[in-house]
């Protein structure tokens, strides 16, 4: 007992004192433990980084007991692998990555085994947690932080998760203080981009919640003491016994085995490479010793003239994942050899339609996937297409196995043709979840509408009875019914807002699902296949290289007249993304050659553009290129829905306020004749004041929603790349379909003075 109290007091003292400037660094403490097995050094490391490790485990695991076991496993691994840590100043980053790795292994184990929560164990994320979205964001955020490059991951762990100042982090890492700020800024941008591609947003509020969770985190003394004892025994090669849980030991040994197998694979690969190099050296040595061939002195044949009308472009992936197909669709009546056929399970959204009463669907022919939805044939379904409505209770996610033809070098590719598919299983599951959420929101909205109608009917009846002046109903009861009607009307508006938000989320999920298909933006020939089926890809990573016609060779450019001496202006992209078009808007009545017309879908609507070429004259503010802005447009639509919902809330609150003020005025008149008690009058006054405050709160929420909409519209405009000057296109640095980074040059303009 005394030992436990002493540990607790020491823990509080260390937390109060913090990490002073002259405290031993992580590298020094780790070195002392490696050289002399200094127990005090390891204990200080445990106290210093224990809260961060425990917080990571609790965020990624649902059960407190699993989190504590993962905490023990992380420090068991530190004790065993301390000498193999290359950068000893990055102990915090190493522990963070190890904790994430153990937690992921624990989650896999939990999925394989039936859930058997220990007695007294409670879930880490209780129902009382204020924000459900934050509970879902936390494990994803940890996964993305873990995948960052080490220099970015380490500053996030030190500054965000451990609360170090920039000066303390710079002193720990041995780098300038300004470097920490630059790396934090870059890390935040990388995280924001990756989370946005997963349908989430890294906001200042999320970081504030993370900081608050960090500040509240602490490692109980009992857990720290048990982990210390087990780690020291484990490092010495002794049995840990009851000092560590069997689960923690099993996870530790599993990770050690996987690390050993990884080293063996690397060693085997190195041996094979050395063997290949040795064979190559022997081969070239034999060539050198052999007499020269007589025809070796003859000059090589003259190379043919290069085809200047062709250019090479790459087709990138838009989503991260594993390639399940590098191929294209099989056309009707197309003969494909068995060795070139690939079966892949794909998914899409289907909509139930009324084929009996709607003549548009009267001649529908059932497909194979249709029969799996309704074997009786009583229902009819169609595939959902972008731009179609999303009717609740009529949507269903379908999975179907289809055959595709393998892609080969030399294949002719049309614009919009499928080239590859990234594993869409996670995105498809997300669509199914959003469909279920929409159905739930619809049922709640319908129920709220019925309740509102009943409340309004009752309010009208109360008004009729009150106006009879027969004393059947009191003024207080009459106003109570009016307030109930207003309250239920506001609830219906809130449910309608939730339904609109569910539709927006579903559209966003469908857009992300569509991005798993990699399609060609131009007509051309497959020049090179850069990735194979089964390989992992990242957003913006090239999959296929195509050889396409060079529009600049067409000879129909619009050349500006010679001008005075000019300067070259680099026109950059303002956002990361994929170039949807590199072209200008076609004015009404303007005639454009067919080979220069580019068709692109903007906001679900097909628009025509003139392909941009070197030598084109451009005006200030003229469109030069456009990035794929589907997610940004969805964000704008979502913000518009929120503004509409906020406006409805304001109207409902104003109506409630008017009813409360009218009731207060009526009671005030009756109070003069001593008909109403002071208590009843004060209650009505308080109700009117609360209604007025609610109107102010709803008005403030509306103002905030309008500001968010304006910000989203500003961001959407940044997906358009426009000329800042008047001039002539000197060069085009990026082609349609290529990925670009923010501030990366897309077009160079020679400015005309």
C-alpha positions in Angstrom: 0.0 0.0 0.0 2.8 2.4 0.9 4.6 1.6 -2.4 1.4 2.4 -4.3 0.9 5.7 -2.5 4.5 6.6 -3.1 4.2 5.9 -6.8 1.1 8.0 -7.0 2.8 10.9 -5.2 5.8 10.6 -7.4 3.6 10.5 -10.5 1.8 13.7 -9.4 5.1 15.4 -8.7 6.5 14.5 -12.1 3.4 15.8 -13.8 3.5 19.0 -11.8 7.2 19.6 -12.5 7.0 18.5 -16.2 10.1 18.2 -18.3 12.6 20.9 -17.3 15.1 22.3 -19.7 18.0 20.6 -18.1 16.3 17.2 -17.7 18.0 14.1 -19.2 17.0 13.7 -22.8 15.3 10.6 -24.2 18.5 9.6 -26.0 20.5 9.8 -22.8 18.0 7.8 -20.8 17.7 5.2 -23.4 21.5 4.9 -23.7 21.8 4.4 -19.9 19.3 1.6 -20.0 21.0 -0.1 -23.0 24.5 0.1 -21.4 23.8 -0.6 -17.7 20.1 -1.7 -17.6 19.5 1.4 -15.4 16.0 0.8 -13.9 15.6 4.5 -13.0 16.2 5.6 -16.6 13.6 3.2 -18.0 11.1 4.2 -15.3 11.6 7.9 -16.2 10.9 7.0 -19.8 7.8 5.1 -18.8 6.5 8.0 -16.7 7.4 10.5 -19.5 5.7 8.7 -22.4 3.2 6.5 -20.6 0.3 8.9 -20.8 0.7 9.3 -24.6 1.0 5.6 -25.1 -2.1 4.8 -23.0 -4.1 7.5 -24.7 -3.3 6.0 -28.1 -4.3 2.5 -27.0 -7.5 3.8 -25.5 -8.4 5.7 -28.7 -7.9 2.8 -30.9 -9.4 0.1 -28.7 -12.9 -0.1 -27.2 -12.1 -2.0 -24.0 -10.1 -0.5 -21.1 -8.5 -3.9 -20.4 -7.3 -4.3 -24.0 -5.9 -0.8 -23.9 -3.9 -1.6 -20.7 -2.6 -4.9 -22.2 -1.5 -3.0 -25.3 0.2 -0.4 -23.1 2.2 -3.2 -21.4 3.1 -4.7 -24.8 4.4 -1.4 -26.1 6.9 -1.1 -23.2 7.8 -4.8 -23.3 8.8 -4.2 -26.9 10.8 -1.0 -25.9 12.7 -3.0 -23.3 13.6 -5.8 -25.8 14.3 -3.6 -28.9 15.9 -0.6 -27.2 19.3 -1.2 -28.7 17.8 -1.4 -32.3 16.3 2.1 -32.2 18.5 4.0 -34.7 17.5 7.5 -33.7 17.5 7.5 -29.9 16.1 11.1 -29.7 12.9 9.8 -31.4 11.8 7.5 -28.6 8.4 9.2 -28.4 7.8 8.6 -32.2 9.0 5.0 -31.9 6.6 4.4 -29.0 3.7 6.0 -30.8 4.2 3.8 -33.8 4.7 0.7 -31.7 1.5 1.5 -29.7 -0.5 1.9 -32.9 0.9 -1.4 -34.2 0.0 -3.3 -31.0 -3.5 -1.8 -31.0 -4.0 -2.8 -34.6 -2.9 -6.4 -33.8 -5.3 -6.3 -30.8 -8.2 -5.2 -33.1 -7.5 -8.0 -35.5 -7.4 -10.5 -32.6 -10.7 -9.1 -31.2 -12.4 -9.6 -34.6 -11.3 -13.2 -34.8 -12.5 -14.0 -31.3 -15.9 -13.7 -29.7 -16.4 -10.6 -27.6 -15.8 -11.6 -23.9 -15.5 -8.4 -21.8 -13.9 -9.0 -18.4 -15.8 -8.4 -15.3 -15.9 -4.7 -14.5 -14.4 -3.7 -17.8 -16.1 -0.7 -19.4 -15.8 0.6 -23.0 -13.3 3.3 -23.5 -15.8 5.6 -25.4 -18.9 5.8 -23.2 -22.2 7.1 -24.5 -21.7 10.3 -22.6 -18.9 11.4 -24.9 -20.0 14.7 -26.4 -19.4 14.1 -30.1 -20.0 10.8 -31.9 -18.0 12.0 -34.9 -15.0 12.6 -32.8 -15.2 9.0 -31.5 -15.1 7.8 -35.1 -12.3 10.3 -36.1 -9.9 9.4 -33.3 -8.7 5.9 -34.5 -8.6 7.1 -38.1 -6.5 10.1 -37.0 -4.1 7.9 -35.2 -3.8 5.6 -38.2 -2.9 8.5 -40.5 -0.4 10.0 -38.0 1.3 6.6 -37.8 1.7 6.5 -41.6 3.4 9.9 -41.7 7.1 10.2 -42.5 9.2 10.0 -39.3 10.2 13.7 -39.2 6.5 14.8 -39.4 5.2 12.1 -37.1 7.7 12.9 -34.4 6.9 16.6 -34.1 3.2 15.8 -34.0 3.8 13.3 -31.1 6.0 15.8 -29.2 3.9 19.0 -29.7 0.3 17.7 -30.1 0.2 14.6 -28.1 2.8 15.4 -25.4 2.3 19.2 -25.1 5.9 20.1 -25.7 6.7 23.7 -26.8 8.5 24.3 -30.1 11.6 25.1 -28.1 11.5 21.9 -26.1 10.8 19.8 -29.2 13.7 21.5 -31.0 16.0 20.9 -28.1 14.9 17.2 -27.9 15.5 16.7 -31.7 18.6 18.9 -32.0 17.2 21.1 -34.7 16.4 24.8 -35.1 13.1 26.0 -33.5 11.8 27.3 -36.8 12.1 23.8 -38.3 9.5 22.5 -35.8 6.9 25.0 -36.9 7.5 24.3 -40.6 7.3 20.5 -40.0 4.1 20.9 -38.0 2.5 23.0 -40.7 3.5 20.5 -43.4 2.2 17.6 -41.2 -1.1 19.3 -40.7 -1.5 19.8 -44.5 -0.7 16.2 -45.2 -3.1 14.9 -42.5 -5.9 17.3 -43.8 -5.5 16.0 -47.3 -5.5 12.3 -46.3 -8.5 12.7 -44.0 -10.4 14.7 -46.7 -9.9 11.8 -49.1 -11.5 9.6 -46.4 -14.5 11.9 -46.1 -13.3 13.5 -42.9 -12.1 17.0 -42.0 -9.2 17.9 -39.7 -10.5 21.1 -38.1 -9.2 23.3 -35.3 -11.9 21.8 -33.1 -10.6 18.3 -33.7 -7.1 19.5 -32.6 -8.6 21.2 -29.6 -10.3 18.0 -28.6 -7.1 16.1 -29.1 -5.2 18.6 -26.9 -7.9 18.4 -24.2 -7.7 14.6 -24.2 -4.0 14.9 -24.0 -4.2 17.2 -21.0 -6.6 14.9 -19.2 -4.6 11.8 -19.9 -2.6 10.1 -17.2 -1.2 6.7 -16.6 -2.3 5.2 -13.3 0.6 4.4 -11.0 -0.5 0.7 -10.7 -0.3 0.2 -14.5 3.0 2.0 -14.7 4.5 0.0 -11.9 3.3 -3.3 -13.4 4.6 -2.4 -16.8 8.0 -1.4 -15.4 8.4 -4.7 -13.5 7.3 -6.8 -16.5 9.6 -4.9 -18.9 12.7 -5.3 -16.8 12.1 -9.0 -16.5 11.3 -9.3 -20.2 14.5 -7.4 -21.1 16.6 -9.8 -18.9 15.1 -12.8 -20.7 13.2 -14.0 -17.6 9.6 -15.1 -17.3 7.3 -12.2 -16.6 4.8 -14.3 -14.7 2.0 -12.4 -13.2 3.7 -9.0 -13.8 2.1 -8.8 -17.3 -1.1 -10.1 -18.7 -0.9 -13.2 -21.0 -2.5 -11.1 -23.8 0.2 -8.5 -23.6 2.9 -11.1 -23.8 1.2 -12.9 -26.7 0.9 -9.6 -28.7 4.6 -8.8 -27.9 5.8 -12.2 -29.1 3.7 -12.0 -32.2 5.2 -8.6 -33.2 8.7 -9.8 -32.5 8.1 -12.8 -34.7 6.8 -10.6 -37.5 9.8 -8.3 -37.2 12.1 -11.3 -37.3 10.4 -12.6 -40.5 10.7 -9.1 -42.1 14.4 -9.1 -41.4 14.8 -12.6 -42.9 12.9 -11.5 -46.1 15.2 -8.5 -46.4 18.2 -10.7 -45.9 17.1 -13.2 -48.5 16.4 -10.4 -51.0 19.8 -8.9 -50.3 21.5 -12.3 -50.9 19.5 -12.7 -54.2 20.6 -9.2 -55.3 24.2 -9.9 -54.5 24.0 -13.2 -56.4 22.5 -11.5 -59.4 25.2 -8.8 -59.3 27.9 -11.5 -59.1 26.4 -13.2 -62.2 26.2 -9.9 -64.0 29.9 -9.2 -63.3 30.9 -12.6 -64.5 28.8 -12.2 -67.7 30.3 -8.8 -68.6 33.8 -10.1 -67.8 33.3 -12.9 -70.3 32.1 -10.4 -72.9 35.2 -8.3 -72.3 37.4 -11.4 -72.8 35.6 -12.5 -76.0 36.9 -11.3 -79.4 34.9 -8.4 -80.9 32.2 -9.3 -83.5 32.9 -8.1 -87.0 29.6 -6.4 -87.3 30.1 -4.5 -84.0 32.1 -1.8 -85.9 29.3 -1.0 -88.3 27.2 2.0 -87.4 23.7 1.5 -86.0 20.8 2.2 -88.4 19.7 5.8 -88.5 16.8 6.4 -86.2 13.5 7.3 -87.8 12.1 10.7 -87.4 10.3 11.1 -84.1 6.6 11.5 -84.2 6.2 15.1 -82.9 2.4 14.8 -83.0 2.4 12.4 -80.0 2.8 13.2 -76.4 3.0 10.9 -73.4 0.7 11.4 -70.3 0.2 9.4 -67.2 -3.1 8.4 -65.6 -3.0 8.6 -61.8 -4.9 6.9 -59.0 -7.3 9.2 -57.1 -7.7 6.9 -54.0 -5.3 5.0 -51.8 -5.5 1.2 -51.7 -4.7 -2.1 -53.4 -5.2 -2.6 -57.2 -7.7 -5.4 -57.7 -7.7 -4.8 -61.5 -5.5 -3.4 -64.2 -7.9 -4.0 -67.1 -10.9 -2.7 -69.0 -14.5 -3.8 -69.7 -15.4 -6.5 -72.2 -17.6 -5.2 -75.0 -20.6 -7.1 -76.3 -19.6 -9.8 -78.8 -15.9 -9.2 -78.0 -13.8 -12.4 -78.0 -11.3 -12.5 -75.1 -9.0 -15.4 -74.4 -9.4 -17.2 -71.1 -5.9 -16.2 -69.9 -6.8 -12.5 -70.4 -10.1 -12.7 -68.4 -10.1 -11.4 -64.8 -13.0 -11.8 -62.4 -13.4 -8.9 -59.9 -16.2 -8.3 -57.3 -17.4 -4.7 -57.7 -20.2 -2.8 -56.0 -22.7 -0.1 -56.9 -25.9 1.5 -55.6 -29.3 0.3 -57.0 -32.7 2.1 -56.7 -36.0 0.3 -56.5 -38.4 1.7 -59.2 -42.1 1.4 -59.9 -42.1 -0.6 -63.2 -45.9 -1.1 -63.2 -47.0 2.5 -63.0 -44.0 4.3 -64.6 -43.9 3.8 -68.3 -40.2 4.8 -68.3 -39.3 1.5 -66.6 -42.0 -0.7 -68.2 -39.6 -2.5 -70.5 -36.8 -3.1 -68.0 -35.0 -6.4 -68.5 -33.8 -8.0 -65.2 -30.0 -8.4 -64.9 -28.2 -11.1 -62.9 -27.7 -8.9 -59.9 -31.4 -8.1 -60.0 -32.4 -11.6 -59.3 -30.4 -11.7 -56.1 -32.3 -8.7 -54.7 -35.8 -10.1 -55.5 -36.0 -13.7 -56.7 -39.8 -13.4 -57.1 -39.4 -10.7 -59.8 -42.1 -8.5 -58.2 -39.8 -5.6 -57.8 -37.8 -3.6 -60.4 -34.3 -2.0 -59.9 -32.0 0.3 -61.8 -28.4 1.4 -61.3 -28.1 4.7 -59.6 -26.3 7.3 -61.7 -24.6 10.6 -60.6 -27.1 13.3 -60.5 -30.1 11.0 -59.8 -32.2 11.5 -56.7 -31.6 9.4 -53.6 -35.0 8.2 -52.4 -34.9 6.8 -48.9 -36.1 3.2 -48.3 -35.5 2.5 -52.0 -31.7 2.2 -52.1 -29.6 -0.9 -51.7 -25.9 -1.6 -52.1 -25.2 -4.4 -54.6 -22.0 -6.5 -55.0 -21.5 -8.4 -58.2 -18.7 -10.4 -59.7 -17.8 -9.2 -63.2 -15.3 -10.3 -65.9 -12.8 -7.8 -67.3 -10.1 -8.0 -69.9 -6.5 -7.5 -68.8 -4.8 -4.4 -70.0 -1.8 -4.7 -72.3 0.8 -2.4 -73.8 -0.4 -1.3 -77.3 -4.2 -1.4 -76.4 -6.2 1.4 -77.9 -8.0 3.4 -75.2 -11.0 5.7 -75.6 -11.7 8.8 -73.4 -13.5 7.7 -70.2 -12.6 4.1 -70.6 -11.8 2.0 -67.5 -8.1 1.3 -66.9 -7.9 0.0 -63.4 -9.9 -0.4 -60.1 -8.6 0.2 -56.5 -10.0 -2.1 -53.9 -13.4 -0.5 -53.0 -14.5 -2.7 -50.2 -14.1 -0.1 -47.4 -15.7 2.6 -49.6 -18.6 0.3 -50.4 -19.2 -0.5 -46.7 -19.2 3.3 -46.0 -21.9 3.7 -48.7 -24.0 1.0 -47.1 -23.7 2.7 -43.7 -24.8 6.0 -45.2 -27.8 4.4 -46.9 -28.8 3.0 -43.5 -28.4 6.4 -41.9 -30.5 8.0 -44.6 -33.3 5.4 -44.0 -33.2 6.1 -40.3 -33.3 9.9 -40.8 -36.2 9.5 -43.2 -38.3 7.4 -40.7 -37.5 9.9 -37.9 -38.5 12.8 -40.2 -41.8 11.1 -41.0 -42.6 10.4 -37.3 -41.7 14.0 -36.5 -44.1 15.2 -39.2 -46.9 13.1 -37.8 -46.3 14.4 -34.2 -46.3 18.0 -35.5 -49.6 17.5 -37.3 -51.2 16.1 -34.2 -49.8 19.0 -32.1 -51.2 21.5 -34.6 -54.6 19.8 -34.6 -54.6 20.0 -30.9 -53.6 23.6 -30.9 -56.4 24.5 -33.3 -58.9 22.7 -31.2 -57.7 24.5 -28.1 -58.0 27.8 -29.9 -61.6 27.0 -30.9 -62.5 26.0 -27.3 -60.9 29.1 -25.8 -62.6 31.4 -28.2 -66.0 30.0 -27.1 -65.5 31.8 -23.7 -67.2 28.9 -21.9 -64.4 28.2 -19.5 -63.8 24.8 -21.1 -60.1 25.5 -21.4 -57.8 27.9 -19.6 -55.6 30.5 -21.2 -52.5 28.7 -19.8 -53.6 25.4 -21.3 -54.3 27.2 -24.6 -50.8 28.8 -24.8 -49.2 25.5 -23.7 -50.7 23.8 -26.7 -49.5 26.6 -29.0 -46.0 26.3 -27.6 -46.1 22.5 -28.1 -47.1 23.0 -31.8 -44.3 25.4 -32.3 -41.8 23.1 -30.5 -42.8 20.1 -32.7 -42.6 22.2 -35.8 -39.0 23.1 -34.9 -38.3 19.4 -34.2 -39.6 18.5 -37.7 -37.3 21.2 -39.2 -34.4 19.6 -37.3 -35.2 16.1 -38.6 -35.5 17.5 -42.1 -32.0 19.1 -41.7 -30.7 15.7 -40.5 -32.2 14.0 -43.5 -30.6 16.6 -45.9 -27.3 16.0 -44.1 -27.6 12.3 -44.6 -28.2 12.8 -48.3 -25.1 15.0 -48.6 -23.0 12.4 -46.7 -24.3 9.6 -49.0 -23.4 11.7 -52.1 -19.9 12.3 -50.7 -19.5 8.5 -50.1 -20.7 7.7 -53.6 -18.2 10.2 -55.1 -15.4 8.6 -53.1 -16.5 5.2 -54.4 -16.4 6.4 -57.9 -12.9 7.6 -57.4 -11.8 4.0 -57.0 -12.3 3.6 -60.7 -9.3 4.8 -62.7 -10.4 6.0 -66.2 -8.7 7.6 -69.1 -9.2 11.3 -69.7 -7.9 11.1 -73.3 -8.0 8.9 -76.3 -4.6 7.1 -76.9 -2.5 4.0 -76.8 -1.2 2.2 -73.7 2.5 3.0 -73.8 3.5 1.5 -70.4 1.8 -0.1 -67.4 3.4 1.2 -64.3 1.5 -0.8 -61.6 0.3 -4.4 -61.5 -2.7 -6.0 -59.9 -2.2 -6.6 -56.2 0.2 -3.6 -55.7 -0.6 -0.8 -53.4 -1.0 2.7 -54.8 -1.4 6.2 -53.3 -3.4 9.2 -54.6 -1.6 10.9 -57.5 0.6 7.9 -58.2 0.8 7.0 -61.9 -0.8 3.7 -63.0 -0.7 3.8 -66.8 1.2 5.9 -69.3 -0.7 6.7 -72.5 0.5 8.1 -75.9 -2.0 10.6 -77.1 -2.3 13.2 -79.9 -0.6 16.5 -79.2 -3.1 19.2 -79.7 -0.3 21.8 -80.3 0.5 20.0 -83.6 -2.9 20.7 -85.1 -1.8 24.1 -86.5 -5.0 25.9 -85.5 -3.6 27.9 -82.7 -4.7 31.5 -82.1 -1.4 33.5 -82.1 -1.4 36.9 -80.5 0.2 39.7 -82.4 3.8 40.7 -81.5 4.0 42.9 -78.5 6.4 45.0 -76.5 9.0 43.3 -74.3 7.3 41.0 -71.8 7.8 39.0 -68.7 6.9 35.4 -68.0 4.3 34.7 -65.3 4.0 31.3 -63.7 0.3 30.4 -63.0 0.2 27.8 -60.2 -2.5 25.6 -58.8 -4.0 26.8 -55.5 -5.0 23.3 -54.3 -3.8 19.7 -54.5 -5.8 17.6 -57.0 -6.1 16.1 -60.4 -6.4 18.3 -63.5 -9.9 17.8 -65.0 -9.3 20.1 -68.0 -6.5 22.3 -69.3 -8.6 24.6 -71.4 -10.7 27.8 -71.7 -14.4 28.4 -71.7 -16.1 28.4 -75.1 -18.0 31.7 -75.7 -21.5 31.6 -77.1 -21.4 31.4 -80.9 -17.6 30.7 -81.0 -16.6 28.1 -83.5 -14.0 25.6 -82.2 -12.4 22.7 -84.2 -13.7 19.3 -83.0 -10.2 18.1 -82.1 -9.8 21.0 -79.7 -13.2 20.5 -77.8 -12.9 19.0 -74.4 -16.1 17.8 -72.6 -16.0 17.6 -68.8 -18.6 17.1 -66.1 -18.8 20.0 -63.7 -21.3 19.7 -60.9 -23.1 16.8 -62.7 -23.5 18.9 -65.8 -21.5 18.4 -69.0 -19.7 21.5 -70.2 -17.5 22.1 -73.3 -14.1 23.8 -73.2 -11.5 24.7 -75.8 -8.2 22.8 -75.3 -5.4 25.2 -74.2 -2.3 25.3 -76.5 0.9 27.2 -76.6 0.5 30.5 -78.4 -3.1 31.1 -77.3 -3.9 34.6 -76.4 -5.5 34.9 -72.9 -7.1 37.8 -71.1 -6.8 38.6 -67.4 -9.1 36.5 -65.3 -9.7 34.0 -68.1 -9.9 30.3 -67.2 -6.8 28.2 -68.0 -7.4 24.9 -66.2 -9.7 23.3 -63.6 -9.1 20.7 -61.0 -11.5 17.9 -60.1 -13.7 19.7 -57.5 -16.3 17.0 -56.8 -15.6 16.9 -53.0 -15.4 20.7 -52.8 -18.8 20.9 -54.5 -20.3 18.4 -52.1 -19.0 20.4 -49.3 -20.7 23.6 -50.7 -24.0 21.7 -51.0 -23.7 20.4 -47.5 -23.1 24.0 -46.2 -26.1 25.2 -48.2 -28.2 22.5 -46.6 -27.0 23.7 -43.2 -27.8 27.3 -44.0 -31.4 26.3 -45.0 -31.8 24.2 -41.8 -30.4 27.1 -39.7 -32.9 29.5 -41.4 -35.7 27.1 -40.7 -34.6 26.9 -37.0 -34.6 30.7 -36.8 -38.1 30.9 -38.2 -39.4 28.2 -35.8 -37.6 30.0 -32.9 -39.2 33.3 -33.9 -42.6 31.7 -34.0 -42.1 30.2 -30.5 -41.0 33.6 -29.3 -44.1 35.3 -30.7 -46.3 32.7 -29.0 -44.5 33.1 -25.7 -44.7 36.9 -25.8 -48.4 36.8 -26.7 -49.0 34.5 -23.8 -47.1 36.8 -21.5 -49.1 39.8 -22.7 -52.4 38.0 -22.1 -51.4 36.9 -18.6 -50.2 40.5 -17.9 -53.7 41.8 -18.7 -55.3 39.1 -16.5 -52.8 39.8 -13.7 -54.1 43.4 -13.4 -57.5 41.9 -12.3 -55.8 39.4 -9.9 -56.9 36.5 -12.1 -53.4 35.1 -12.6 -51.0 34.3 -9.8 -47.5 35.8 -9.6 -46.0 32.3 -10.0 -47.8 31.6 -13.2 -46.9 35.1 -14.6 -43.2 34.7 -13.7 -43.2 31.3 -15.4 -44.6 32.9 -18.6 -42.0 35.7 -18.3 -39.2 33.3 -18.0 -40.5 31.3 -20.9 -40.6 34.4 -23.1 -37.0 35.3 -22.0 -35.8 31.8 -22.9 -37.5 32.1 -26.3 -35.8 35.4 -26.9 -32.4 33.9 -26.0 -33.1 30.9 -28.2 -33.8 33.2 -31.1 -30.4 34.9 -30.5 -28.7 31.5 -30.4 -30.3 30.3 -33.6 -29.5 33.6 -35.3 -25.8 33.2 -34.3 -25.9 29.6 -35.6 -27.3 30.9 -38.9 -24.5 33.5 -39.1 -21.9 30.8 -38.5 -23.5 28.5 -41.2 -23.5 31.4 -43.7 -19.8 32.1 -42.9 -19.0 28.4 -43.4 -20.8 28.5 -46.7 -18.9 31.5 -47.9 -15.6 29.9 -46.9 -16.6 26.7 -48.8 -17.5 28.7 -51.9 -14.2 30.5 -51.7 -12.4 27.1 -51.5 -14.4 25.9 -54.5 -13.2 28.9 -56.6 -9.6 27.9 -55.8 -10.1 24.8 -58.0 -10.3 27.1 -61.0 -6.9 28.2 -62.4 -7.3 31.6 -64.0 -4.8 33.9 -65.7 -3.6 36.8 -63.5 -2.5 38.8 -66.5 -3.2 39.4 -70.2 -0.7 37.6 -72.5 0.2 34.6 -74.5 0.6 31.0 -73.4 4.3 30.3 -73.4 4.2 26.7 -72.1 1.9 24.2 -70.5 3.6 22.4 -67.7 0.8 20.0 -66.8 -1.6 17.9 -68.9 -5.1 16.8 -68.3 -5.3 13.9 -65.9 -2.1 14.7 -64.1 -1.9 15.3 -60.4 -0.7 18.7 -59.2 0.3 20.1 -55.8 -0.6 23.5 -54.4 1.7 26.3 -55.8 2.9 23.9 -58.6 3.1 25.7 -62.0 0.5 24.6 -64.5 0.8 27.2 -67.2 3.4 29.9 -68.1 2.0 33.2 -69.5 4.1 35.7 -71.4 2.6 38.9 -70.2 1.8 41.7 -72.7 2.6 45.1 -71.5 
